[in-house]
């Protein structure tokens, strides 16, 4: 049973890498003359969303480099109301350690967004067990209700998975719910040992989890769980996802809930959107809606944030799923990776609101 602590100084604590995302908008990088900078990181995005939109007390445990790009990230962490727990690194003035950079244009219409990385000498990849004082964090915070990490951080080096496991065990000992976003990224795992390493690594992490966020590809590629051909079934058909839950329940009996978005990409700026939740043998599906997408990056984290808020707030599974579905949809209408939505907007859309002008 998914038993969430009723109280805690922190509602939500995330562990992951912080990045700067460089965004030239709809101009491809090969022709760009100016860019926006979005502070991001899948785990941080959830903490920021839960704080800024949903009014929850959240924290982020991560690596931080003392140089101007680190200062930029620190400012955004403060602005989003997230409590930081940093392992500090000093930059040598030449080649690092660095805060990672993700390059992502928005694409337009039939031209898809393009994502590539510079994670060379990344500080977060150097994190190892013992670098974060979990006991101190949990005691200082006055308890933590929910602990979260993800597959991108796990793929950064040979030591980051052990940091995740260390944090999860500390969270379990403190009575917190533990969640993990599988976030399978082939590019990252190709340079971190390949598919076999990916699956053995993520399996060892997921054995400690109560809640998973991940789609069929994440489950199949990241964990090696057999499933149906999503392309053959259709990306908005939940049967492929729900059909894999028997395998999840059998192979990962500790996992009590699995959730994901369902997205059919018609073109870069028009998506069909839904979401599904499997919770202790019961299945739930959100409505389908047509999205006019401004910037798709962060939509999945937006979904996870709203779902977690719903569960932390004692909402029914249907309500929690709809809050995640609504917040993820709204997040795609804003530039950047973190929320600009208000709770009232999310609740109105989750309840069936429309895009009619508000006067």
C-alpha positions in Angstrom: 0.0 0.0 0.0 1.2 3.5 -0.9 1.4 5.0 2.6 2.6 8.7 2.5 3.7 10.4 5.6 1.2 13.0 6.7 3.9 15.5 7.9 7.4 16.5 7.2 9.5 19.7 7.1 10.0 19.0 3.3 7.2 17.6 1.3 9.6 16.6 -1.5 13.3 16.2 -1.9 15.0 15.6 -5.3 18.4 14.3 -6.2 19.9 15.1 -9.6 22.0 17.2 -11.9 21.4 20.8 -12.5 21.9 22.1 -16.1 21.6 25.3 -18.1 19.5 24.7 -21.2 20.5 27.0 -24.1 17.5 27.8 -26.3 17.6 29.7 -29.6 13.8 29.4 -29.9 12.6 28.4 -33.4 16.0 29.3 -35.0 18.2 26.2 -35.4 21.6 26.5 -33.8 23.5 26.6 -37.1 21.8 29.9 -37.8 21.3 31.2 -34.3 22.4 34.7 -33.2 20.9 34.8 -29.7 19.7 32.3 -27.1 17.7 32.2 -23.9 19.0 30.3 -20.9 16.7 28.0 -18.9 17.8 26.5 -15.6 16.8 22.9 -15.7 17.3 19.3 -14.6 14.5 16.7 -14.5 14.6 16.3 -10.7 14.9 20.0 -10.1 12.1 20.7 -12.4 9.8 18.7 -10.2 11.0 20.4 -7.1 10.6 23.8 -8.7 7.1 23.0 -10.0 5.9 21.6 -6.7 7.2 24.7 -4.9 6.2 27.5 -7.3 2.8 26.2 -8.6 1.6 23.9 -5.9 3.0 25.7 -2.8 4.8 22.7 -1.3 8.1 22.8 0.6 10.8 21.2 -1.6 14.5 20.7 -1.8 17.2 19.7 -4.3 20.4 17.8 -3.5 22.9 18.3 -6.2 26.4 19.3 -7.2 27.2 23.0 -7.5 30.3 24.8 -9.0 31.4 28.1 -7.7 31.6 30.2 -10.8 29.2 32.5 -12.7 27.2 29.7 -14.4 26.7 28.2 -11.0 25.6 31.5 -9.6 23.0 31.7 -12.4 21.6 28.3 -11.4 21.6 29.2 -7.7 19.6 32.4 -8.4 16.9 30.3 -10.2 16.8 27.8 -7.3 16.2 30.6 -4.9 13.6 32.2 -7.2 11.6 29.0 -7.4 11.6 28.6 -3.6 13.5 25.4 -3.5 15.8 24.6 -0.6 19.3 23.7 -1.9 21.7 21.0 -0.5 24.8 21.5 -2.5 28.1 19.6 -2.7 30.4 22.4 -3.7 33.1 22.2 -6.4 35.6 24.9 -7.4 36.1 25.7 -11.1 39.8 25.9 -12.1 39.2 28.7 -14.6 39.9 26.6 -17.6 38.2 23.2 -18.0 36.0 22.7 -14.9 34.4 21.0 -13.2 31.5 22.4 -15.0 27.7 22.8 -14.7 26.4 20.9 -17.7 24.9 22.5 -20.8 22.0 21.2 -22.8 21.3 22.6 -26.2 17.8 22.4 -27.5 16.0 24.4 -30.2 12.2 24.5 -30.2 11.7 23.3 -33.8 8.5 24.4 -35.6 5.8 22.5 -37.5 7.3 19.6 -39.5 10.8 20.5 -38.1 11.4 18.6 -34.9 13.3 20.0 -31.9 17.0 19.0 -31.7 18.7 18.2 -28.4 22.4 17.7 -27.8 24.7 18.0 -24.8 28.0 19.3 -23.4 28.4 17.3 -20.2 32.2 17.3 -20.3 33.8 17.2 -16.8 30.4 17.7 -15.3 30.4 18.2 -11.5 27.3 16.1 -10.9 28.9 13.1 -12.6 31.7 13.3 -10.0 29.3 12.9 -7.1 30.0 9.6 -5.1 28.6 8.0 -2.0 29.4 10.0 1.1 29.4 13.3 -0.7 25.9 14.2 0.5 25.1 14.0 4.2 21.7 12.4 4.0 21.3 12.0 7.8 21.9 15.7 8.3 19.5 16.7 5.5 16.7 14.5 6.8 17.2 15.8 10.4 17.7 19.4 9.4 14.6 19.3 7.2 12.5 17.9 10.0 11.5 14.9 7.9 10.9 14.3 4.2 7.6 12.9 2.8 8.7 12.1 -0.7 12.2 11.4 -2.3 12.7 11.5 -6.1 15.5 10.9 -8.6 15.9 9.9 -12.2 17.5 8.0 -15.0 19.5 10.8 -16.5 21.4 11.3 -13.3 21.9 7.6 -13.1 23.5 7.6 -16.6 26.1 10.3 -15.9 28.9 8.1 -14.4 29.8 4.9 -12.6 29.3 6.6 -9.2 26.0 8.4 -9.6 23.8 5.2 -9.3 25.3 4.5 -5.9 24.5 8.0 -4.8 20.9 7.5 -5.8 20.8 4.2 -3.9 22.4 5.7 -0.9 19.8 8.5 -0.9 16.9 6.1 -1.4 17.9 3.9 1.5 18.2 7.0 3.7 14.7 8.1 2.5 13.3 4.6 3.2 14.8 4.6 6.7 13.1 7.9 7.3 9.7 6.6 6.1 9.5 8.6 2.9 7.9 7.5 -0.4 10.6 6.9 -3.0 10.0 7.6 -6.7 12.1 7.4 -9.9 11.7 8.8 -13.4 13.2 6.2 -15.7 14.0 8.9 -18.4 15.8 6.4 -20.7 18.2 8.4 -22.9 20.0 6.2 -25.5 22.7 8.9 -26.1 23.7 9.0 -22.5 23.7 5.2 -21.9 25.8 4.7 -25.1 28.7 6.3 -23.4 27.9 4.8 -20.0 28.2 1.1 -20.7 25.4 0.4 -23.2 22.1 -1.2 -22.8 23.1 -4.1 -20.5 24.7 -1.7 -18.1 21.7 0.5 -18.3 19.2 -2.3 -17.4 21.3 -3.8 -14.6 21.9 -0.3 -13.1 18.3 0.8 -13.3 17.0 -2.5 -12.0 19.2 -2.1 -8.9 17.7 1.3 -8.3 14.1 0.5 -9.0 14.2 -2.3 -6.5 14.0 0.4 -3.9 11.2 2.4 -5.5 7.5 2.8 -4.6 6.5 4.9 -7.6 7.9 4.9 -11.2 7.4 7.4 -13.9 8.1 6.0 -17.4 6.5 5.1 -20.7 6.7 1.8 -22.6 10.1 2.5 -24.1 11.5 3.4 -20.6 10.1 0.1 -19.2 11.3 -2.0 -22.2 14.7 -0.4 -22.8 15.5 0.8 -19.3 14.4 -2.2 -17.4 14.2 -5.0 -20.0 10.5 -5.7 -19.3 8.8 -7.2 -22.3 5.9 -5.3 -23.8 3.8 -4.7 -26.9 4.8 -2.7 -30.0 3.6 0.8 -29.2 3.7 1.9 -32.8 1.4 -1.0 -33.8 -1.0 -0.2 -31.0 -1.0 3.6 -31.3 0.7 6.0 -28.9 -2.6 7.1 -27.3 -3.8 3.5 -26.7 -3.2 2.8 -23.0 -3.4 -1.0 -23.5 0.3 -1.3 -24.4 1.2 0.4 -21.2 -1.3 -1.4 -19.0 -0.4 -4.7 -20.7 3.1 -4.3 -19.2 2.0 -3.8 -15.7 1.6 -7.6 -15.1 5.3 -7.8 -15.8 6.1 -4.9 -13.5 4.1 -6.4 -10.7 5.8 -9.8 -11.1 9.3 -8.6 -11.6 9.2 -5.5 -9.3 6.7 -6.4 -6.5 7.9 -3.4 -4.4 6.6 -0.9 -7.1 3.1 0.2 -6.1 2.4 2.8 -8.9 3.6 3.5 -12.4 2.5 6.5 -14.4 3.2 8.2 -17.8 2.0 10.6 -20.3 0.6 9.5 -23.7 1.6 11.8 -26.5 0.9 11.6 -30.3 3.1 14.1 -32.1 1.3 15.4 -35.2 3.9 18.1 -35.7 6.2 20.0 -33.3 3.4 22.4 -32.3 0.4 20.1 -32.3 0.2 17.1 -30.0 -2.6 14.9 -28.8 -2.1 14.4 -25.0 -3.3 12.0 -22.3 -1.9 10.2 -19.3 -2.3 7.0 -17.4 -1.7 5.6 -13.9 -1.5 2.1 -12.6 -1.8 2.0 -8.9 -1.7 -1.3 -6.9 -3.6 -3.2 -9.6 -6.1 -0.5 -10.6 -5.8 1.5 -13.8 -6.8 5.1 -14.5 -6.7 7.2 -17.7 -6.9 11.0 -18.1 -8.9 12.5 -21.0 -7.4 13.2 -24.4 -6.8 16.8 -25.4 -5.2 18.5 -28.4 -2.3 20.7 -27.4 -0.9 23.8 -29.1 2.7 23.4 -28.0 5.0 26.4 -27.5 7.9 24.5 -25.9 7.6 20.8 -25.2 10.7 20.4 -22.9 9.6 19.8 -19.3 6.1 18.6 -20.1 6.8 15.2 -18.6 8.3 16.7 -15.4 5.2 18.9 -15.3 3.0 15.8 -15.4 5.0 14.1 -12.6 4.9 17.2 -10.4 1.1 17.5 -10.6 0.6 13.8 -10.0 2.9 13.8 -7.0 1.2 16.9 -5.6 -2.2 15.1 -5.9 -0.9 12.0 -4.1 0.8 14.1 -1.4 -2.4 16.1 -0.9 -4.5 13.0 -0.4 -6.4 13.3 -3.7 -8.0 10.3 -5.2 -6.0 8.5 -7.9 -8.3 9.9 -10.6 -7.8 13.5 -9.3 -4.1 13.1 -8.9 -3.7 11.8 -12.4 -5.8 14.7 -13.8 -3.8 17.3 -11.9 -0.6 15.8 -13.5 -2.2 15.7 -16.9 -3.4 19.3 -16.6 -0.1 20.7 -15.3 2.0 18.9 -17.9 -0.3 20.2 -20.7 -0.1 23.8 -19.3 3.7 23.6 -19.0 4.1 23.1 -22.8 2.5 26.5 -23.3 5.3 28.3 -21.6 9.0 28.9 -22.6 11.5 27.0 -20.4 11.5 23.8 -18.4 9.7 24.9 -15.2 6.2 26.0 -14.5 4.6 29.4 -14.9 1.2 28.1 -14.1 -0.9 28.9 -11.0 -2.7 26.3 -9.0 -6.0 27.7 -9.9 -5.2 27.3 -13.6 -4.2 23.7 -13.1 -7.3 22.9 -11.1 -9.6 24.6 -13.6 -8.1 22.7 -16.6 -8.1 19.4 -14.6 -11.8 20.0 -14.0 -12.6 20.5 -17.6 -11.8 24.2 -18.1 -11.3 25.8 -21.5 -9.0 28.4 -23.2 -11.7 31.0 -23.3 -10.4 34.4 -22.4 -10.6 35.3 -18.7 -12.0 38.8 -18.1 
